């Protein structure tokens, strides 16, 4: 066995040296060929490159795929960051949009209030609706104006179009408004164009009832209803609504004011008729008292 191994070593060692010499010669030849500056050698080098380099494309496939994967991952990260930024900006824009819509609605309400045509003798003050009563048996709202603003019980309130109610209860900084739909509300009114007088009575519904109508035959659905001013409770000529008929045939008033969105109310300063303290003074003037002498008293 030892002899066989020694014989193999004797054959392999010269063979390795021969192969090493051949490789060195090949490399030296390639180096010399690549260093020779000759047109023929240049054409030969070009042919070798054209023949060898395209066949190496398969080796570049994994490298190209890895580079593309890294680029795609970086692009995904950038897209994810941009998506988060856009979502944040979208939430911010939605908040601004909601604020803009609220301001637009408030501006529209205020413009409606400014467009209402009132008697030149009437002045007003605008208040913001703070809260409502929340009770089905008492329909009222609370305003942020009160005694400090000169508010007085009984004054009428309107929104951008029609009558809303009257002041009933005044505090230093707030005032309670009883709506025309409340069961305690009664409005002397005139129906146009017939000129019929009636009483608009609230019944805790969105359409008050028409009562004490003089001649129903002269009234048609769609006729305008305005305050008559009788009794000095409300100023005359304020728009209340239009005549409508319920399924039972009873006449009601479709109110012009938008009771679903009461945000601002105009409180009308109105000096009603003074209360009569001495009813006898209406009949005639009072006679001055005259002192009589004893003789005149005895003659009488």
C-alpha positions as CSV (number, residue, x, y, z in Angstrom):
1,X,0.0,0.0,0.0
2,X,2.8,2.4,0.8
3,X,4.4,1.6,-2.5
4,X,1.2,2.5,-4.4
5,X,0.9,5.8,-2.6
6,X,4.5,6.8,-3.4
7,X,3.9,5.9,-7.1
8,X,0.8,8.1,-7.2
9,X,2.7,11.0,-5.6
10,X,5.4,10.6,-8.2
11,X,2.9,11.0,-11.0
12,X,0.7,13.8,-9.6
13,X,3.4,16.2,-8.6
14,X,4.8,16.6,-12.1
15,X,1.3,16.8,-13.5
16,X,0.4,19.6,-11.1
17,X,3.5,21.5,-12.0
18,X,2.7,21.1,-15.7
19,X,-0.8,22.3,-15.3
20,X,0.4,25.3,-13.3
21,X,2.9,26.1,-15.9
22,X,0.3,25.9,-18.7
23,X,-2.1,28.2,-16.7
24,X,0.7,30.7,-16.1
25,X,1.6,30.7,-19.8
26,X,-2.1,31.2,-20.8
27,X,-2.4,34.1,-18.4
28,X,0.8,35.6,-19.7
29,X,-0.4,35.2,-23.3
30,X,-3.8,36.8,-22.5
31,X,-1.9,39.7,-20.8
32,X,0.4,40.1,-23.7
33,X,-2.5,40.0,-26.2
34,X,-4.4,42.6,-24.2
35,X,-1.4,44.9,-24.1
36,X,-0.5,44.7,-27.8
37,X,-1.6,47.8,-29.6
38,X,-2.5,46.5,-33.1
39,X,-5.6,46.7,-35.2
40,X,-5.7,42.9,-35.7
41,X,-5.3,42.2,-32.0
42,X,-7.9,44.8,-31.3
43,X,-10.4,43.1,-33.6
44,X,-9.5,39.8,-32.0
45,X,-10.1,41.2,-28.5
46,X,-13.5,42.6,-29.7
47,X,-14.5,39.2,-31.0
48,X,-13.5,37.6,-27.7
49,X,-15.5,40.1,-25.7
50,X,-18.5,39.7,-27.9
51,X,-18.4,36.0,-27.6
52,X,-17.8,35.8,-23.8
53,X,-19.6,38.8,-22.2
54,X,-23.2,38.1,-23.4
55,X,-22.9,34.6,-22.1
56,X,-22.3,36.1,-18.6
57,X,-25.8,37.8,-18.4
58,X,-27.1,34.8,-16.5
59,X,-24.6,35.5,-13.8
60,X,-26.0,39.1,-13.5
61,X,-29.6,38.1,-13.0
62,X,-29.5,37.5,-9.2
63,X,-27.6,40.8,-8.8
64,X,-30.1,42.7,-10.9
65,X,-33.0,41.2,-9.0
66,X,-31.4,42.0,-5.7
67,X,-30.9,45.7,-6.8
68,X,-34.4,45.9,-8.0
69,X,-35.8,44.4,-4.8
70,X,-33.9,47.0,-2.7
71,X,-35.1,49.8,-4.9
72,X,-38.7,48.6,-4.6
73,X,-38.5,48.3,-0.9
74,X,-37.1,51.9,-0.6
75,X,-39.9,53.1,-2.9
76,X,-42.5,51.3,-0.8
77,X,-41.1,53.0,2.3
78,X,-41.4,56.4,0.6
79,X,-45.0,55.6,-0.5
80,X,-45.9,54.5,3.0
81,X,-44.6,57.7,4.5
82,X,-46.4,59.8,1.9
83,X,-49.6,57.8,2.6
84,X,-49.4,58.6,6.3
85,X,-48.7,62.3,5.6
86,X,-51.7,62.4,3.2
87,X,-54.0,60.7,5.7
88,X,-52.9,63.2,8.3
89,X,-53.5,66.1,5.9
90,X,-56.9,64.6,4.9
91,X,-58.0,64.5,8.6
92,X,-56.9,68.1,9.0
93,X,-58.7,69.1,5.9
94,X,-61.9,67.4,7.0
95,X,-61.8,69.3,10.3
96,X,-61.3,72.6,8.4
97,X,-64.1,71.6,6.0
98,X,-66.5,71.0,8.9
99,X,-65.5,74.3,10.5
100,X,-66.0,76.1,7.2
101,X,-69.5,74.5,6.7
102,X,-70.5,75.6,10.2
103,X,-69.3,79.2,9.5
104,X,-71.1,79.2,6.2
105,X,-74.3,78.1,7.9
106,X,-73.9,80.7,10.6
107,X,-73.1,83.4,8.0
108,X,-76.2,82.4,6.0
109,X,-78.4,82.7,9.1
110,X,-77.0,86.1,9.9
111,X,-77.6,87.2,6.3
112,X,-81.2,86.0,6.5
113,X,-81.6,88.1,9.7
114,X,-80.2,91.1,7.9
115,X,-82.5,90.6,4.9
116,X,-85.7,90.7,7.0
117,X,-87.7,93.8,6.4
118,X,-89.2,95.3,9.6
119,X,-91.2,98.3,10.5
120,X,-88.7,101.2,10.6
121,X,-90.0,102.1,14.1
122,X,-88.8,98.7,15.4
123,X,-85.2,98.1,16.6
124,X,-83.8,94.7,17.5
125,X,-80.9,92.8,19.1
126,X,-79.6,89.5,17.8
127,X,-79.0,86.6,20.3
128,X,-77.5,83.1,19.9
129,X,-79.6,80.1,20.8
130,X,-77.8,78.3,23.7
131,X,-80.2,75.4,24.4
132,X,-83.8,74.3,24.3
133,X,-86.1,73.0,27.0
134,X,-86.0,69.4,25.7
135,X,-89.6,68.8,26.9
136,X,-92.5,67.8,24.8
137,X,-94.9,69.7,27.0
138,X,-92.9,73.0,27.0
139,X,-91.3,74.2,23.9
140,X,-88.8,77.0,24.5
141,X,-85.2,78.1,23.8
142,X,-82.6,80.0,25.8
143,X,-80.8,83.0,24.4
144,X,-77.5,84.6,25.5
145,X,-79.0,88.0,25.9
146,X,-80.8,89.3,29.0
147,X,-81.4,92.3,31.3
148,X,-77.9,93.7,30.6
149,X,-79.0,94.0,27.0
150,X,-82.3,95.7,27.8
151,X,-84.4,92.6,27.1
152,X,-88.0,92.9,28.4
153,X,-90.7,90.2,28.8
154,X,-93.1,89.9,25.9
155,X,-90.9,91.0,23.1
156,X,-91.2,89.1,19.9
157,X,-88.4,87.0,18.4
158,X,-87.8,86.1,14.7
159,X,-85.4,84.0,12.8
160,X,-84.3,84.8,9.2
161,X,-87.9,84.6,7.8
162,X,-90.8,84.3,10.3
163,X,-92.0,84.7,13.9
164,X,-90.5,82.3,16.4
165,X,-92.0,83.2,19.7
166,X,-91.9,85.8,22.5
167,X,-89.7,86.5,25.5
168,X,-91.0,84.8,28.7
169,X,-88.5,85.1,31.5
170,X,-85.4,87.3,31.6
171,X,-82.3,86.9,33.6
172,X,-79.2,89.0,33.9
173,X,-77.4,87.3,31.0
174,X,-80.0,85.0,29.4
175,X,-83.7,85.1,28.3
176,X,-86.2,82.3,27.8
177,X,-88.2,82.3,24.5
178,X,-91.6,80.6,24.4
179,X,-92.1,79.3,20.9
180,X,-95.2,79.8,18.9
181,X,-95.7,76.0,18.9
182,X,-96.0,75.9,22.7
183,X,-99.5,75.1,24.1
184,X,-99.4,78.4,26.0
185,X,-98.8,80.5,22.9
186,X,-101.7,82.4,21.3
187,X,-101.1,84.9,18.5
188,X,-103.7,87.4,17.1
189,X,-103.2,87.2,13.4
190,X,-104.6,88.4,10.1
191,X,-105.0,86.1,7.1
192,X,-104.2,87.6,3.7
193,X,-105.5,88.4,1.2
194,X,-109.0,88.0,2.7
195,X,-108.2,90.1,5.8
196,X,-109.8,87.6,8.1
197,X,-108.7,87.7,11.8
198,X,-108.0,84.6,13.8
199,X,-106.1,83.3,16.7
200,X,-103.1,81.0,16.1
201,X,-103.0,78.6,19.0
202,X,-100.0,76.4,19.7
203,X,-100.6,72.7,20.5
204,X,-97.0,71.4,20.9
205,X,-96.9,70.4,17.2
206,X,-95.0,71.9,14.3
207,X,-98.2,73.4,12.9
208,X,-100.3,75.5,15.2
209,X,-104.1,75.5,15.0
210,X,-106.2,78.3,13.5
211,X,-109.0,79.2,15.9
212,X,-111.8,81.8,16.1
213,X,-111.8,82.3,12.4
214,X,-114.5,84.7,11.2
215,X,-115.4,83.2,7.9
216,X,-113.7,80.0,6.8
217,X,-115.1,80.1,3.3
218,X,-112.8,83.1,2.5
219,X,-109.6,81.3,3.6
220,X,-107.6,79.0,1.3
221,X,-104.5,76.9,1.8
222,X,-101.5,78.9,1.0
223,X,-102.8,82.2,2.3
224,X,-100.2,84.2,4.2
225,X,-100.6,84.6,8.0
226,X,-99.2,87.7,9.7
227,X,-99.5,89.2,13.1
228,X,-102.4,91.6,13.5
229,X,-101.0,93.6,16.5
230,X,-104.3,93.2,18.4
231,X,-103.8,93.4,22.2
232,X,-100.3,94.9,21.8
233,X,-98.7,91.4,22.3
234,X,-96.9,91.4,19.0
235,X,-96.1,94.1,16.5
236,X,-98.3,94.1,13.4
237,X,-97.2,92.7,10.1
238,X,-94.7,90.0,11.2
239,X,-94.8,86.9,9.0
240,X,-96.1,83.8,10.8
241,X,-96.6,81.3,7.9
242,X,-99.1,79.9,5.5
243,X,-102.5,78.3,5.9
244,X,-102.6,74.5,5.5
245,X,-105.2,71.8,6.1
246,X,-104.5,68.6,8.1
247,X,-106.1,65.2,7.1
248,X,-109.0,65.9,9.4
249,X,-109.8,69.1,7.6
250,X,-108.7,71.4,10.4
251,X,-106.9,74.6,9.4
252,X,-103.3,74.9,10.6
253,X,-100.4,77.2,10.0
254,X,-97.3,76.0,8.2
255,X,-94.7,78.1,10.0
256,X,-92.2,80.1,7.9
257,X,-89.5,80.0,10.6
258,X,-87.1,77.0,10.5
259,X,-87.5,75.5,14.0
260,X,-85.2,72.6,13.2
261,X,-82.2,74.9,12.9
262,X,-82.6,77.8,15.4
263,X,-79.2,79.3,15.8
264,X,-79.7,83.0,15.9
265,X,-82.8,84.9,16.9
266,X,-83.7,88.6,16.4
267,X,-85.4,90.1,19.5
268,X,-87.6,93.0,18.5
269,X,-87.8,96.0,20.8
270,X,-91.5,96.7,20.9
271,X,-93.3,99.1,23.2
272,X,-96.8,97.6,23.6
273,X,-99.8,99.6,24.6
274,X,-99.7,100.9,28.2
275,X,-101.7,99.0,30.8
276,X,-104.9,100.7,31.9
277,X,-104.7,101.4,35.5
278,X,-108.0,103.5,35.8
279,X,-110.8,102.1,33.5
280,X,-113.1,105.0,34.5
281,X,-110.7,107.4,33.0
282,X,-111.7,106.2,29.6
283,X,-115.3,107.3,30.0
284,X,-114.6,110.9,30.8
285,X,-112.3,113.3,32.6
286,X,-112.2,113.4,36.3
287,X,-113.9,116.4,38.0
288,X,-111.7,118.5,40.3
289,X,-112.7,118.5,43.9
290,X,-114.2,121.9,45.1
291,X,-114.5,122.9,48.8
292,X,-118.1,124.0,49.8
293,X,-119.0,126.5,52.5
294,X,-121.3,125.7,55.4
295,X,-124.1,127.8,54.0
296,X,-124.0,125.8,50.7
297,X,-124.0,122.6,52.6
298,X,-127.0,123.7,54.6
299,X,-128.9,124.8,51.5
300,X,-128.3,121.5,49.9
